[in-house]
Every structure is written in structure tokens, then in C-alpha cells.
């Protein structure tokens, strides 16, 4: 079975109903996220914040 969820702190919120009893143990596999260096992170941050710069209401 494969399901989607969103991580919030130490809790993973599942986006669909599971037909398993409360308290059941589950195994979660999380693929390794590609690591980026600080320069790549800063460039991405500028792209995101730059989009807000020109946003009009």
C-alpha cells in the first residue's frame, strides 16, 4: 500500500482514510532528499522571495 501524508513536526498527517486499527504499528519509508549546498538554497530563496516582490493585490 502506498499513501500520501504531510509531515508537521514529528507528526505525519495522512491524507486518506486507512482501514487499520488505532495503535497499529506502521513502517514508513522516506526517500533521501537530494542535498543542496548553501549557494543553491540561497538562489532558490531569492527566486521565491523575488516572485512576491512584484505581486500586486
N, C-alpha and C positions, 0 to 999 in steps of 0.2 A: 504494500500500500504506500502511496506517496501523497502527502498532503502539504498545503502551504500554511505558513504561520508568520507572525511578525514578532521579533524579539524586542522586548521592552524591559531593560534591566536584566534580571535573572529569570524573567517570565517569558514564555513563548505563547502568544495568543494564536490559537488555531482558527482558521477562517471558515471551517466547515464542521458539521456535526460528526462526532466519532461514536461508533457503536461499541464502546468499551466501558467497563465499569469504572467509577471513580476509584482512585487509588491504584490503578493498574500501572505497572512499570512499562515504560516505552523506551525505545532506543532511537536516538536522533543522530543522524549523520550530517555534518555540516561540511560542505566542500571548502577547501582552503581558498581564501580570497587572495587575489594577487596583491602583493605588497608594492606600494609605490614609495618613491623617495620624496623628500620634503619639497623639492622643486616641482614635481608633478602635482603634489597636493596643493601647493600654492597657486599653480596655474589653473587648476580646476576651481579653486575657491574664487579666484578673480573672474572666471567665466560665469560662475553662479551669481556673484555679487554684481558683476557688470550688467547682467540682464535686468536686475532690479533698478539700476541707475537710470535707465531710460523708460521705465514703466510709468505710465500716466493713469490717473484714476478717472 
